[in-house]
């Protein structure tokens, strides 16, 4: 059961990373806020697609043949939680990589006082 749930979470993480590369490649001339919206959309599409798998495919799958109804419900709930968590963490990580770092103001340079002759 946990192998299926963790595999879905790993797939979501990979989807978020691939979405970052897709947004960088496809929308490089766009504004940073527009790129974030595209990144959010790509991540949401992947999350919805992966969340449909446990509810539509897993009950009739060979993987869940010997599972009880309780195990199937726990696997579905756990996959929703872990895929959602991986989607949020993946989006935040991709957002931090997508946005340029803000320049830090340099401290005031100390200059030595030269005596005039």
PEBEL-V152475 format. One line per field, one symbol per residue. phi: phi as a letter, one per 30 degrees, with the letter a starting at -180 (. if undefined). A space follows every 50 residues. Layout:
# PEBEL-V152475
phi: ???
This chain:
# PEBEL-V152475
phi: .dddddddddddddddddddddddddbdcddddddddddddddddddddd ddedcccddcdddcdcdddddddddddddddddddddddddddddddddd dddcddddddcddcddd
